[in-house]
Amino acid sequence: MNQSSSEHTSSTLPKTESDAYRLEQEHVHKVYNEIAHKFSDSRYKPWPHVAEFLQTFPSASYVLDIGCGNGKYLNVRKDLLMIGCDRSEGLLEICRERHHQVFLSDCMAISVPENTFDGVISIAVIHHMSTENRRLKALKEIVRIMKVNGQALVTVWAKEQEINEKKSTYIRKSVKSMASSENESSIAINDELTVHTPRTEFQRSDCLVPWVKPTATYLRYYHVFVQNELDDLLKQLSNIEISKSYNDDGNWCAIFRKIA
């Protein structure tokens, strides 16, 4: 099997903002541009809880999907004014082909004025930020662009893929033995990022997750969140209140409202 340009070459956890930028550029932005069409083919059905959240907004509400991917949430409700942004030009091209309103943007610096949106969704995005400071910065940006009383839904991948003895879909589809995932932790050296064994429990919070295709393997960086970690980040923001926190099939989710 050939490996892509995101081949694992002893990538390590970032120690500086420059390190973090380079890691995300190589193992997030570059990868999603290269796999955009294949990734899009596997992402066609909206998650039910996200669709339910979008149903809570009055007609004509202005809603932004940060990290919109192929735009699968942008037409959940025809009566909302929904637009999307993403860091991947490849995924934005797919959105435009589908006639969605989208723009290129980094989730930590969105080029819109403050107090613009009635609602925001950020689905499976912030776990690609490689430092706590960058994850917090992305959350602050969501709050900045929302109107007072606006609501946001944020979801991140969970380190815990089994809750109350119920395995997530990700684990239930496993075709690997748990012995494989034990190898993942055993090869970790200091801050070196290990390659996660797909469809197994996560051994470390920071890892590279393979996207495997017949002709290439692409390694995507993830910080998988432990229980309460997302809430603890949000509690550092003084102008929001958390309405609901929950686990959704291997993902930690939070709904929160801007109060000032």
Disulfide bonds with the S-S distance in Angstrom:
none
